[in-house]
Amino acid sequence: MDGVAKPYVGWTFLTNHARVLAAVAEDDSTRIRDIAARCRLTERAVQRIIADLEEGGYLTHIRQGRSNLYRVASDTMLRHPADGEASVADLLALLVRHDRVIAAPADAEPDGQR
């Protein structure tokens, strides 16, 4: 397929569902095509994942013309019993915090300042 990155082979820490949810949380008007490229998935896989997330109550969408506007249900609890009382907001905050740490220069102070 043209424009679709080669899928990753091997195990990863995050599921594709978590990746798609994070992509939608970052941009609530993102297109399925853009999510697929970012997450290295097919558009059809992203459509199935979004349907799963909506069915599970983690995501909703409304049509705006030819586009969708997504809403993440951030107060929804994670599904696995081992996750305890963790919510979607907790997961997304952890992922955002991780992205900030990775993006910060090695000699930066913990709050991002030098």
C-alpha positions in Angstrom: 0.0 0.0 0.0 1.3 3.4 -0.9 1.8 5.8 2.0 1.3 3.2 4.8 4.3 2.6 6.9 5.6 -0.9 7.4 3.9 -2.4 10.5 6.1 -3.1 13.5 6.9 -6.7 14.2 7.3 -7.8 17.8 5.7 -6.9 21.1 5.1 -3.4 22.3 4.1 -1.7 25.6 1.0 0.0 24.2 -2.0 -1.6 22.4 -3.2 -0.2 19.1 -6.4 0.9 21.0 -4.3 3.0 23.3 -2.4 4.5 20.4 -5.6 5.4 18.5 -7.2 6.9 21.7 -4.1 9.0 22.3 -4.1 10.3 18.7 -7.8 11.3 19.0 -7.2 12.9 22.4 -4.4 15.0 20.9 -6.6 16.2 18.0 -10.3 15.7 18.3 -10.9 16.5 14.6 -8.2 14.2 13.2 -8.9 12.1 10.2 -8.8 8.3 10.1 -6.2 8.5 7.4 -4.0 10.6 9.7 -4.5 8.3 12.7 -3.6 5.4 10.6 -0.4 7.0 9.4 0.6 8.1 12.9 -0.2 4.7 14.5 1.2 2.7 11.5 -2.1 0.9 11.0 -4.5 0.5 8.1 -7.4 2.9 7.8 -9.7 -0.2 8.2 -8.0 -1.2 11.4 -8.4 2.3 12.8 -12.1 2.2 11.9 -12.5 -1.0 13.8 -10.6 0.3 16.8 -12.7 3.5 16.9 -15.9 1.3 16.8 -14.5 -0.7 19.7 -13.7 2.4 21.7 -17.2 3.8 21.0 -18.8 0.5 22.0 -16.8 0.5 25.2 -17.8 4.0 26.1 -14.4 5.5 25.8 -15.1 7.6 22.7 -18.0 9.3 21.0 -18.2 11.3 17.7 -20.5 13.7 16.0 -20.6 14.4 12.3 -19.6 17.9 11.2 -20.2 18.0 7.5 -17.9 15.4 6.0 -15.7 15.2 9.1 -16.0 13.7 12.6 -15.4 15.5 15.8 -14.4 13.1 18.6 -14.9 13.3 22.3 -12.8 11.2 24.7 -14.7 10.0 27.8 -11.7 10.8 30.0 -13.5 9.8 33.3 -14.1 6.3 32.0 -12.2 3.6 34.0 -9.7 1.4 32.2 -11.0 -2.2 31.6 -8.4 -4.5 33.1 -8.8 -5.3 36.8 -5.0 -4.9 37.3 -5.3 -1.2 36.3 -7.1 -0.6 39.6 -8.9 2.8 39.7 -7.0 4.2 36.7 -9.1 6.3 34.3 -8.6 7.2 30.6 -7.4 10.6 31.8 -4.7 9.0 34.0 -3.5 7.0 31.0 -3.4 10.0 28.7 -1.7 12.1 31.3 1.0 9.5 31.6 1.5 9.3 27.8 1.7 13.1 27.6 4.2 13.3 30.4 6.3 10.7 28.7 6.2 12.6 25.4 7.4 15.8 27.3 10.3 13.9 29.0 11.4 12.5 25.6 11.2 15.9 23.9 13.1 17.7 26.7 16.9 18.2 26.2 19.0 15.9 28.5 20.4 18.9 30.4 17.0 20.5 31.0 15.6 20.9 34.5 12.6 18.6 35.4 10.1 21.4 34.8 11.5 21.9 31.2 13.5 25.0 32.0 17.3 25.3 31.9 
